[in-house]
Protein backbone atom coordinates (compact mmCIF):
# COMPACT_ATOMS: atom_id res chain seq x y z
CA UNK A 1 0.00 0.00 0.00
CA UNK A 2 1.03 3.60 -0.66
CA UNK A 3 -0.32 6.44 1.45
CA UNK A 4 -0.06 9.88 -0.11
CA UNK A 5 -0.02 12.25 2.83
CA UNK A 6 1.05 15.59 4.26
CA UNK A 7 2.56 15.32 7.73
CA UNK A 8 0.68 18.27 9.28
CA UNK A 9 -2.71 17.16 7.95
CA UNK A 10 -4.91 15.63 10.62
CA UNK A 11 -6.89 13.87 7.92
CA UNK A 12 -3.73 12.26 6.57
CA UNK A 13 -2.55 11.46 10.07
CA UNK A 14 -5.65 9.45 10.95
CA UNK A 15 -5.03 7.22 7.93
CA UNK A 16 -1.36 6.79 8.80
CA UNK A 17 -2.23 6.13 12.44
CA UNK A 18 -4.58 3.26 11.65
CA UNK A 19 -2.12 1.66 9.24
CA UNK A 20 0.49 1.75 11.99
CA UNK A 21 -1.82 0.55 14.76
CA UNK A 22 -2.88 -2.42 12.63
CA UNK A 23 0.69 -3.16 11.55
CA UNK A 24 -0.19 -2.87 7.87
CA UNK A 25 2.89 -2.54 5.67
CA UNK A 26 2.78 0.69 3.68
CA UNK A 27 4.91 3.28 1.93
CA UNK A 28 4.49 6.94 2.84
CA UNK A 29 4.54 9.37 -0.09
CA UNK A 30 4.82 12.98 1.07
CA UNK A 31 2.74 15.43 -0.97
CA UNK A 32 4.29 18.92 -0.96
CA UNK A 33 1.13 20.94 -0.37
CA UNK A 34 3.01 24.24 -0.14
CA UNK A 35 4.39 23.68 -3.64
CA UNK A 36 0.98 22.65 -4.98
CA UNK A 37 1.75 18.94 -5.12
CA UNK A 38 -1.93 18.18 -4.50
CA UNK A 39 -2.93 20.11 -7.63
CA UNK A 40 -0.65 18.40 -10.14
CA UNK A 41 -2.27 16.42 -12.99
CA UNK A 42 -0.71 13.23 -11.61
CA UNK A 43 -2.20 13.70 -8.15
CA UNK A 44 -5.57 14.84 -9.48
CA UNK A 45 -5.81 11.53 -11.34
CA UNK A 46 -5.72 9.86 -7.92
CA UNK A 47 -8.08 12.32 -6.27
CA UNK A 48 -9.89 14.91 -8.42
CA UNK A 49 -10.72 16.80 -5.21
CA UNK A 50 -7.01 17.56 -4.77
CA UNK A 51 -6.93 16.47 -1.14
CA UNK A 52 -4.77 14.21 0.99
CA UNK A 53 -4.75 11.48 2.05
CA UNK A 54 -5.05 9.02 -0.81
CA UNK A 55 -4.42 5.29 -0.41
CA UNK A 56 -3.24 3.22 -3.36
CA UNK A 57 -3.45 -0.55 -2.92
CA UNK A 58 -2.57 -2.76 -5.87
CA UNK A 59 -4.57 -0.71 -8.37
CA UNK A 60 -7.33 0.25 -5.93
CA UNK A 61 -7.38 3.98 -5.12
CA UNK A 62 -9.21 5.20 -2.04
CA UNK A 63 -9.54 8.91 -1.30
CA UNK A 64 -11.01 10.51 1.85
CA UNK A 65 -9.53 9.76 5.25
CA UNK A 66 -12.60 8.10 6.75
CA UNK A 67 -13.08 5.95 3.65
CA UNK A 68 -9.45 4.87 4.04
CA UNK A 69 -10.10 3.89 7.68
CA UNK A 70 -12.99 1.68 6.57
CA UNK A 71 -10.99 0.19 3.69
CA UNK A 72 -7.94 -0.63 5.80
CA UNK A 73 -9.96 -2.19 8.63
CA UNK A 74 -12.00 -4.26 6.15
CA UNK A 75 -8.96 -5.29 4.10
CA UNK A 76 -7.15 -6.38 7.25
CA UNK A 77 -10.22 -8.29 8.44
CA UNK A 78 -10.18 -6.37 11.72
CA UNK A 79 -13.76 -6.61 12.94
CA UNK A 80 -12.48 -5.49 16.34
CA UNK A 81 -11.68 -2.08 14.83
CA UNK A 82 -14.77 -1.97 12.59
CA UNK A 83 -17.65 -4.07 13.96
CA UNK A 84 -19.78 -5.97 11.50
CA UNK A 85 -22.94 -6.15 13.61
CA UNK A 86 -25.56 -3.56 12.72
CA UNK A 87 -25.46 -1.67 16.00
CA UNK A 88 -21.68 -1.56 16.24
CA UNK A 89 -21.20 -0.53 12.61
CA UNK A 90 -23.80 2.22 12.97
CA UNK A 91 -22.18 3.51 16.17
CA UNK A 92 -18.81 3.74 14.45
CA UNK A 93 -20.35 5.46 11.42
CA UNK A 94 -21.90 8.06 13.70
CA UNK A 95 -18.46 9.11 14.94
CA UNK A 96 -17.00 9.07 11.43
CA UNK A 97 -19.71 11.57 10.56
CA UNK A 98 -18.79 13.65 13.62
CA UNK A 99 -15.16 13.61 12.50
CA UNK A 100 -16.18 14.82 9.04
CA UNK A 101 -18.61 17.38 10.48
CA UNK A 102 -18.29 18.85 13.97
CA UNK A 103 -14.58 17.99 14.35
CA UNK A 104 -13.74 19.38 10.90
CA UNK A 105 -15.69 22.60 11.46
CA UNK A 106 -14.54 23.02 15.06
CA UNK A 107 -11.03 22.07 16.25
CA UNK A 108 -9.73 21.32 12.76
CA UNK A 109 -10.91 24.68 11.41
CA UNK A 110 -9.49 26.51 14.44
CA UNK A 111 -6.10 24.92 13.77
CA UNK A 112 -6.33 25.86 10.08
CA UNK A 113 -6.55 29.52 11.13
CA UNK A 114 -3.36 29.53 13.20
CA UNK A 115 -1.23 26.98 11.36
CA UNK A 116 -2.21 27.64 7.75
CA UNK A 117 -3.76 31.11 7.80
CA UNK A 118 -7.29 30.05 6.88
CA UNK A 119 -9.85 32.86 6.82
CA UNK A 120 -12.38 31.38 9.23
CA UNK A 121 -13.82 33.43 12.09
CA UNK A 122 -11.64 32.34 15.05
CA UNK A 123 -14.26 32.94 17.73
CA UNK A 124 -16.86 30.98 15.78
CA UNK A 125 -14.74 27.91 15.11
CA UNK A 126 -13.34 27.88 18.67
CA UNK A 127 -16.91 27.95 20.01
CA UNK A 128 -17.78 25.02 17.72
CA UNK A 129 -14.73 23.18 19.00
CA UNK A 130 -15.82 23.55 22.62
CA UNK A 131 -19.35 22.43 21.73
CA UNK A 132 -18.14 19.11 20.28
CA UNK A 133 -15.55 18.67 23.03
CA UNK A 134 -18.33 19.02 25.59
CA UNK A 135 -20.37 16.41 23.78
CA UNK A 136 -17.39 14.07 23.64
CA UNK A 137 -16.80 14.58 27.35
CA UNK A 138 -20.42 13.69 28.14
CA UNK A 139 -20.35 10.65 25.85
CA UNK A 140 -17.23 9.33 27.56
CA UNK A 141 -18.82 9.32 31.00
CA UNK A 142 -18.55 5.75 32.23
CA UNK A 143 -16.74 4.47 29.13
CA UNK A 144 -13.15 4.29 27.91
CA UNK A 145 -13.72 4.24 24.14
CA UNK A 146 -16.22 5.90 21.83
CA UNK A 147 -17.79 2.60 20.77
CA UNK A 148 -17.86 -0.60 22.80
CA UNK A 149 -15.12 -1.73 25.14
CA UNK A 150 -12.10 -1.47 22.84
CA UNK A 151 -10.62 1.01 20.37
CA UNK A 152 -12.20 1.29 16.93
CA UNK A 153 -11.66 3.44 13.87
CA UNK A 154 -14.06 5.91 15.54
CA UNK A 155 -11.36 6.77 18.10
CA UNK A 156 -8.76 7.08 15.35
CA UNK A 157 -11.02 9.40 13.35
CA UNK A 158 -11.38 11.97 16.13
CA UNK A 159 -7.86 11.74 17.59
CA UNK A 160 -5.66 13.94 15.41
CA UNK A 161 -7.58 17.22 15.46
CA UNK A 162 -8.67 16.89 19.08
CA UNK A 163 -5.10 16.19 20.18
CA UNK A 164 -3.82 19.24 18.28
CA UNK A 165 -6.76 21.50 19.17
CA UNK A 166 -4.55 23.72 21.39
CA UNK A 167 -2.66 24.75 18.24
CA UNK A 168 -5.92 26.41 17.19
CA UNK A 169 -6.28 28.23 20.54
CA UNK A 170 -8.73 25.62 21.82
CA UNK A 171 -7.97 24.82 25.46
CA UNK A 172 -8.76 21.16 26.10
CA UNK A 173 -7.57 21.11 29.72
CA UNK A 174 -11.14 21.28 31.00
CA UNK A 175 -12.10 17.97 29.40
CA UNK A 176 -10.52 15.23 31.56
CA UNK A 177 -12.33 12.31 29.93
CA UNK A 178 -11.37 13.50 26.45
CA UNK A 179 -7.76 13.83 27.56
CA UNK A 180 -7.88 10.35 29.09
CA UNK A 181 -9.09 9.00 25.73
CA UNK A 182 -6.21 10.74 23.95
CA UNK A 183 -3.71 9.17 26.39
CA UNK A 184 -5.26 5.71 25.89
CA UNK A 185 -4.90 6.04 22.12
CA UNK A 186 -1.30 7.22 22.50
CA UNK A 187 -0.54 4.17 24.66
CA UNK A 188 -1.65 1.70 21.97
CA UNK A 189 1.09 -0.42 20.35
CA UNK A 190 2.04 1.07 17.00
CA UNK A 191 0.91 4.60 17.83
CA UNK A 192 2.48 7.35 15.73
CA UNK A 193 1.92 10.99 16.59
CA UNK A 194 1.11 13.97 14.43
CA UNK A 195 3.87 16.62 14.43
CA UNK A 196 3.30 19.53 16.79
CA UNK A 197 3.52 23.13 15.65
CA UNK A 198 4.33 26.20 17.74
CA UNK A 199 0.94 27.78 17.07
CA UNK A 200 -1.97 28.94 19.17
CA UNK A 201 -1.68 27.91 22.82
CA UNK A 202 1.51 26.02 21.93
CA UNK A 203 3.27 29.19 20.73
N, C-alpha and C positions, 0 to 999 in steps of 0.2 A: 504494500500500500504506500502511496505517496500522499502526504498532507501538505497542501499549499497553505501557508499561514503567514501571519505577521505577528511578531512576538508580543507587541503591546495590545493586540486585539483580544478582548475578553471572549468574543465569539470563537476566534481561532483557538484560544487557550482551552476552552471547554472540550473541543474536539481532541486536542493533544492530550489533555488530562485523562480522558477516558481511554484512549489508546494505551497510555502508559499504565493506568490502573489495571487494565485487563491484560497487560503484557503482550499486546499485539505488535508484531514487528512492523515498523513503518519508517519511511524516509521523510524527513522534514525538508520542505522546499520553501525558503524564505521569499516572500513577495515584497519587493521594495515599493511600498505604498507611496512614500515621499517622492519617488521618481516616476510615479504613475504606472508601476508594474502591473497593477490590477486593471488597467485600461488598455493594455496591449492587445492586438488582435489574437495573439496566441492564448492569452488568459481568458479573453472574452469568449473564446470557443469552449472553454471549460465551464465558465459561468457568465452568461450574457448580462447578469446583473452587476458584474464587476466587483464582487465582494469576496473576501476571504471569510472562512476557510472553504477549500474545495478538497474533497477526497477522491483520489483516483485509485481504483482497485481492479487491476487486470481488465481494463477496458470499460469498467463501470465507473461513471463519474457522478459523485453526489455532492451537490452544493447545499448550503444552509447548515449552520452548526447543529441545530437540533435534529435535522434529518440525518446528519452524520452520526450523532449519538445513537439514534435508532438503528441505523445500518450496521454500525460496529457491534452493538450489543447482539443484534439478530445474527450477524455473520459469525460471531464468536459463540453463538448458542448459549449466551449468558442470560437465562431466564431469571437469575437472581437480580441482575441489574435492570432488566426490562421484563416485568411479569407478563405472563401470557393469559392469566385469568382476566375476565372482563373487568372486574372491580379494580384489580391492581393496575392493569394497563390504562384504564380511564384515569386513575389517580395520578399516575405518572404523566399522562398527557396534559392533565390540568396544570401541572407545574411547568411543563415545557411551554405551555401557552403563557403562563406568568412570566417566564424568562424572556419570551419574545415580545411581551406586552409591558407589564408594569415594571419589570427589571430594566428593560431596554429604554423606557421613557422616564425612568427615575434615576437610579444610581449610575447606569451606563451613560445616560445623557449628561448627567452632572460631571462625570469624568471627561466626557468629550469636550466640555467647555474649557476645563483647566489644562488638559493634556494636549488637546488638538485644536483649540481655538474655535470650537463650534459656536454658532450664534444663537444658542438656546437662551431662554430667560433663566438665569441661575436660580433665583428664588423659587421659580415654578418647578423646576426639575428636582431641586433639593427637597421641596415639600412632597413631591411625588415619591421620592426615595424614602422619606420617613414614613409615608403612608404604607408602602409595601413592606418596609422593615417591621413596622408595627404588626402587620398582618402575619408576617413570618413568625415573629416572636409569639403571638397568640397561638398560631398553629402548632408550634413546637412545645407547647405546654404539655408535659407528661409524655413526650416522645423524644427519641434521639435523632430520627431521620424523617425526611418529609413524607415518605411512603413506607408503611410496613416497619419491620424491625431491623432492617439492614440498608446499606446505601444502595441507591438506584441512580439511573441517569438523571432523575429529577434533581438530586443533590448536586450533581456535576453541572447541570444547566444553570443553577443559580449561583454557584460558587464564585466565579471569577469576578463579576462586577460587584457583588456584595463585599468580597474580600478587599477590593480596591476602591470601595466607595469613599474612604477618606481622601483619596486623591481628587475627588470632585467636591470637596468641602462638606461631605456628609459624615457626621460624627456617628459612629456605630457603637460607641462605648456604652450607651444606654440600653443595649439589647443583648443581655447576657446569654439567652438561649440561642440567639443567632450566632453569637461569637463562639459558643460551645460547639455548634454544628460546624462552623468553619474549622475549628481545631480538630474535630473528629475526622473531617475530610483530609486535613493536612497530615494526620497520623496514619492514613491508609498506606499500605505497601504500594510503591510505584508512584506515589504522589509527585507531581512536578508543579512548581509554582509559576505564577505569572510575574514577570519583572515589575519591580516597583519603580515609580517615578517620583521625583521631588516636586510634587504638585499639590495644591490644595492644603489640607491639614498636614500633609507630609513634607511641605516645603520648609 
